[in-house]
């Protein structure tokens, strides 16, 4: 019975040892391949343009928020104006 199990045990042990050696080597090789390609660098003039665009977009967002606040305030005033004086507490 041991003679039948021994080849399977040997195969399993060799597979475990082989996997413990091959997997880290494969990971290291894949990482090396990833790092081999040069990262694309953005030119400094493009970077400065992107920063200016970001600032402009932030300014626009603030202005849009101010406009929406004004519209909400105006809508509230108009709604109060159309309600009867009794409901307004006058």
Secondary structure as the mmCIF struct_conf table of DSSP 4:
data_model
#
loop_
_struct_conf.conf_type_id
_struct_conf.id
_struct_conf.beg_label_comp_id
_struct_conf.beg_label_asym_id
_struct_conf.beg_label_seq_id
_struct_conf.end_label_comp_id
_struct_conf.end_label_asym_id
_struct_conf.end_label_seq_id
HELX_RH_AL_P HELX_RH_AL_P1 UNK A 2 UNK A 36
BEND BEND1 UNK A 37 UNK A 37
HELX_LH_PP_P HELX_LH_PP_P1 UNK A 38 UNK A 43
HELX_RH_AL_P HELX_RH_AL_P2 UNK A 44 UNK A 82
BEND BEND2 UNK A 83 UNK A 83
HELX_RH_AL_P HELX_RH_AL_P3 UNK A 85 UNK A 88
TURN_TY1_P TURN_TY1_P1 UNK A 89 UNK A 89
#
